[in-house]
Each structure stands twice: as C-alpha cells, then as structure tokens.
Amino acid sequence: MNGNSILLDTNIILYLLSGDKVLSNLLFNRKLYVSFVTQLELLGYQGITMEDQNRIEEFLDKCIIIDINNQIKGEVIRLKRIEKIKLPDSIILGTSKYLGIPVITSDKGISKIETMDVIYYEKD
C-alpha cells in the first residue's frame, strides 16, 4: 500500500456522513479502505432508515471493503490475547496491520495501542 491509503473506523464514517468538513478535507484524495466489520456495524444498526442505508451504501461503494482472511484472523487472535479490546476493534486493527496502512479513529481505546499505526481524530 502507499502513504495515500487509510482504513476508516466506524466512527469516522459516521462523522463524514454527518458533514464533518475537517475530516472530509483530511481524507480528500486518499484511497479509503473499510473493514467488513465496519460495513456490518453501519448497515446493521437497528434504527437505520432507508435514507441512511442508501447514504451509507453510496459512501461504501466509493471505498475498498476488506473481508476477513487467515492473515487478519491471526492478527485478531494476537491482539485479543495481548490487548483489552473488543472483537470488532481487533478486527479493524488486524485489517490495518494486514494492509500495512494506518487506521483513523476517534476511539481513545484503540488510539492507545502503541504497537499499531493509529491516527486519532478528536472531534470538536
């Protein structure tokens, strides 16, 4: 991967969809990757409206969705054993490691994992 690629955490996509201009400018012209688990979290929300679903699907169509594979599984297992993080977060971090690109998140828990390439975005 190149330095122009980035993996988006679920909260980052939610901020983008709600109109966060700073974040939009930060990610402009980057190659955007999304873990399948983020796709499931976004589209599986119980209170999702058809309009929201359409907006999310339209956004995801512009991203590269990464499904699970054995290399990601191995990294997820390693992270779950070492760090105190939830399974979806470990899948996102495992995907980041597999791709060799940073993940951008607003999750303080993820941002504290020093062994990973994490960009912490603090929303105003």
Phi, psi and omega in degrees: 000163179249175182290358180265357184263147180208144176263132183262129172281161183305315183296329179293318179295320178299320177295317179300315181291339178268005172097021180294105184289322179300312179295318178301317178293321179297324184263358182302133179065019174263156174275115188261127177246149180221134174286148177304329182292326175294317176303315180294319179297316182293312185276344181267003179300129187299324184265019184292136176268165178297322178297315178298316180302316179297318179295317179295314180297321177298317178295313182297331177297338180270355182251167174259116181272129180252120177275167180289148173214178184295326178292318177295317178304315179299319179292321178298315179299315179299314180296318181297326180286326187265318187255157176262077181227157180288157181304312179302321179294321179291328176293318179296315179294321177298323178293318177301314179297315179301316181283338183073033179229158178287157172251138176254132185210162170249010180275110182298326179298315179293320185294342181274355181278103189290339183279357184246156178269093186239133172256118181269125178250118179260115181286136178292000000 
